[in-house]
Amino acid sequence: MAHITLSIPEDVYKGMKRHPEIKWSEIARKSIIKYLNELKERRVMESAEIMEVLDKEAVEDLRNMPADRMKEMYGEMVEKEWKRLKSLIQTS
């Protein structure tokens, strides 16, 4: 199992110390898993919504696209989205 280190505010840490009976790593693990599952559900829902908007030909093209090309396009999309977000932050 992988290990991570978390930084938390001092007052939160003091509150946690008052409850040594609680396995805080288990709470963090469960919270992270829950959040990841919510992201996954949201992504599936968004994908379904996108498919409804696209015309039938575009949907068929996406379904027939090789997995390696799909991963490549996804990587390009993520990179462009990060650039877009960075530009928004810099102009704020």
C-alpha positions as CSV (number, residue, x, y, z in Angstrom):
1,M,0.0,0.0,0.0
2,A,1.3,3.5,-0.9
3,H,1.8,6.1,1.8
4,I,1.1,9.8,1.6
5,T,1.8,12.8,3.9
6,L,-0.9,15.3,4.7
7,S,-0.5,18.9,6.0
8,I,-3.3,20.0,8.2
9,P,-3.9,23.2,10.3
10,E,-2.6,23.1,13.8
11,D,-6.1,23.4,15.4
12,V,-7.3,20.4,13.4
13,Y,-4.3,18.4,14.6
14,K,-4.9,19.3,18.2
15,G,-8.6,18.2,17.8
16,M,-7.4,14.9,16.4
17,K,-5.0,14.4,19.3
18,R,-8.0,14.7,21.7
19,H,-9.4,11.5,20.1
20,P,-6.6,8.9,20.0
21,E,-9.2,6.1,19.7
22,I,-10.0,7.2,16.2
23,K,-7.9,5.8,13.3
24,W,-7.5,9.0,11.4
25,S,-5.7,7.4,8.5
26,E,-8.7,5.2,7.9
27,I,-11.0,8.3,7.9
28,A,-8.7,9.9,5.4
29,R,-8.5,6.8,3.2
30,K,-12.3,6.4,3.2
31,S,-12.8,10.1,2.4
32,I,-10.4,9.9,-0.5
33,I,-12.0,6.8,-1.9
34,K,-15.5,8.4,-1.6
35,Y,-14.3,11.5,-3.4
36,L,-12.7,9.5,-6.2
37,N,-15.9,7.5,-6.6
38,E,-17.9,10.8,-6.8
39,L,-15.5,12.1,-9.5
40,K,-15.9,8.9,-11.4
41,E,-19.7,9.1,-11.3
42,R,-19.6,12.7,-12.4
43,R,-17.3,11.9,-15.3
44,V,-19.7,9.1,-16.4
45,M,-22.7,11.4,-16.2
46,E,-20.9,14.1,-18.1
47,S,-19.9,11.6,-20.8
48,A,-23.5,10.5,-21.2
49,E,-24.6,14.1,-21.5
50,I,-22.0,14.8,-24.2
51,M,-23.1,11.8,-26.1
52,E,-26.6,13.1,-26.2
53,V,-25.5,16.4,-27.8
54,L,-23.3,14.9,-30.4
55,D,-24.7,13.7,-33.7
56,K,-24.9,9.9,-34.4
57,E,-22.0,10.0,-36.7
58,A,-19.7,11.6,-34.2
59,V,-20.8,9.1,-31.5
60,E,-20.1,6.2,-33.8
61,D,-16.6,7.6,-34.5
62,L,-15.9,7.9,-30.8
63,R,-17.1,4.3,-30.2
64,N,-14.8,3.0,-32.9
65,M,-11.8,5.0,-31.9
66,P,-8.7,2.9,-30.8
67,A,-8.0,3.1,-27.1
68,D,-4.5,4.4,-27.6
69,R,-5.7,7.3,-29.8
70,M,-8.4,8.1,-27.2
71,K,-5.8,8.2,-24.4
72,E,-3.6,10.4,-26.5
73,M,-6.5,12.8,-27.2
74,Y,-7.4,12.8,-23.5
75,G,-3.8,13.8,-22.6
76,E,-3.9,16.6,-25.1
77,M,-7.2,17.8,-23.7
78,V,-5.9,17.8,-20.1
79,E,-2.8,19.7,-21.1
80,K,-4.8,22.4,-22.8
81,E,-7.3,22.7,-19.9
82,W,-4.3,23.2,-17.5
83,K,-3.0,25.9,-19.8
84,R,-6.4,27.5,-19.9
85,L,-6.8,27.4,-16.1
86,K,-3.3,28.9,-15.6
87,S,-4.1,31.8,-17.9
88,L,-7.3,32.4,-15.9
89,I,-5.4,32.5,-12.6
90,Q,-2.7,34.8,-14.1
91,T,-5.3,37.3,-15.3
92,S,-7.2,37.3,-12.0
